[in-house]
Structure formats: C-alpha cells, structure tokens
C-alpha cells in the first residue's frame, strides 16, 4: 500500500488551447475563444499509490497525464513534484532529472515504437539520451533487467528483434520496458492495455502492480474503463469536460458513486451493474460536448436525467460524501445508494 507522503500535487491545473481562425488571427495573435481541455483540477497522489483517471474521450484525462509527464505546458495552476514547483521548468537539461523520475507509457505501441530500431535500441534510448549509464556493459544489463521486468524473457532473445516481429502484447511490453529502464518513481500510463486482448491485459496489469509492490512505484493510470480502474487502482478520479467531478477509493467510486455521471458510467458496464433501482441513470445520453463550448451551470446538466433549474444556472461545489470521497453535484449527499453494491473480495489482479 502507498505510504502517506504525496509525490505529486496538481493545484488548480488548467490547460486552455486558444482557438484561432485564419492566417490573420495567427499573424495578429488573436484568439476566438479557448478549448478548456483541463479547467481547474486539484489532485494529490501519494508515493506508491495507484490513482486512476477515468472519463470518456474529451474529458481531459490524457491532457492531465501529458502535463504530469511535462509534454504539455499548463496555462494555469501548478504541478508540484515532491513539493518542488515544476510548472515552469522547461528545456531538455532542466527537465533531465524529472524525466528520470517520471515516465509515460502510451496507449498505441505501434506509434510509440520506432519501426527502424530494434528492441535493444528502443529500450536503451532513454538511458543514452539522459546519460544514465557509464559503459556498454551497464547499458546491456539495464536493458536486460527492464525487458525481464516487463515480462519479456529471456531478454536477450528480444534484443535484435524489430517491432514488426513482435505480437501486440510484446510490443506493449517493450513500451513498458522503455519506461521502466530509467527506474522511475512515477509512471503515467495512458490507456496502456486498451488495444490488447483480455488475457494479455491481465499480464500487463500484473507487471505494473508487481512494480508497485516491489519498488513502491507510483502510477497514474488513465482509462475510459471503470471496471479496469477498479481492478488496478487504490483511488479513482472521474473527469468530465475538463473537471474532476468525483474522487474516492476504487470501491467507493465503483460501488457507492455519488455523482450521476459516475453512476451512469458504472451502469454502462455489465460487470459492475448491480443496481436495478438506478435504471433511470443506466443510459448515458449523448456525448461529451466540446470543451470549446462548456455549458453554463453544471457541465453535466445537458446529459443528466436528474438536472433541475439550479443545475442550469450555478456550477455545483465539491461536497464531501465520505472519508476521502468527494463529488461535485448538488445531489451528492442525497443520491440514493441501493441494491447489492458490495464489492467482491480479492479483486486485485495480483491476488
Ligand atoms: Fe445532475 Fe444537477 Fe448533479 Fe449536475 S448538479 S450532476 S445536473 S443533478
């Protein structure tokens, strides 16, 4: 389990992308509004903790992950790593120590891997570019260890292979090895198993959970899949249209959700849909609106079957609904919890 010290803190994090029309707008630096991809997120992550960011496409979860990995510069708020303000730190040299400690795993192994490099060179690349090894012997042993930790055994059999010679699961393991090779303390994993078969998914999840248990690795796990988040995470943060709308333990969010959006997400997945009394929330209507046109009032109101007048006028505040459990909905304290919502025991893939 995680220790108590926070490794990562996001304070009022914002990423707004300006909308520019034609060439004249570019020349004159004129904006025609902004896409509010991330719009004021507060989140802390404890060392050794697994926090899942869950939401549909367009919720802003990937942008948050890219900010944490320092691949996107926020337009407001703060990113703190061990209390050090990293928000404005830029440039290869200044970021070198951070890149050693924080890595990102991308969803699409086809795109993440250079088809012209063999596995050895792909995994060795961060060690070379961050100048973390003294000689060829140390390089080979670090690459070998990372491939073994990612489940590619025996590692040296994979050194000379190219991405097209690997299965989808093996390619994703190479991506994982490329992140592990620098011995990071925090990994942002963006939909790392969504393109894999179910059996391979479980194996990759076990690799990540094993690393947390052996090395106290911290994981920010980004997914659209609530049951998957429940399987792997200690806590789940649900995002909607650039905002964090509910956060709590994995069991609370999955089995005792207090935001209608989370209930709808939960009811949309047959594995955990156990609440017949919540039929009116079973269908998630429509799609996430564009973050360029955020509705007034509660952002979820155009899709919420429980919306009332106040929801259309006033953005709800965060309401504490339990220990470590917060939901941003006027009804958060009153949303009924009924039916068989008891989580099964030992659901963790490592059990
Ligand atoms: Fe639905 Fe209103 Fe709650 Fe928003 S504040 S989720 S519209 S009930």
Boltz pocket constraint, residues with backbone or C-beta under 6 A from the ligand:
constraints:
  - pocket:
      binder: B
      contacts: [[A, 259], [A, 260], [A, 261], [A, 298], [A, 299], [A, 300], [A, 301], [A, 304], [A, 305], [A, 306], [A, 307], [A, 308], [A, 311], [A, 316], [A, 328], [A, 329], [A, 330], [A, 331]]
      max_distance: 6.0
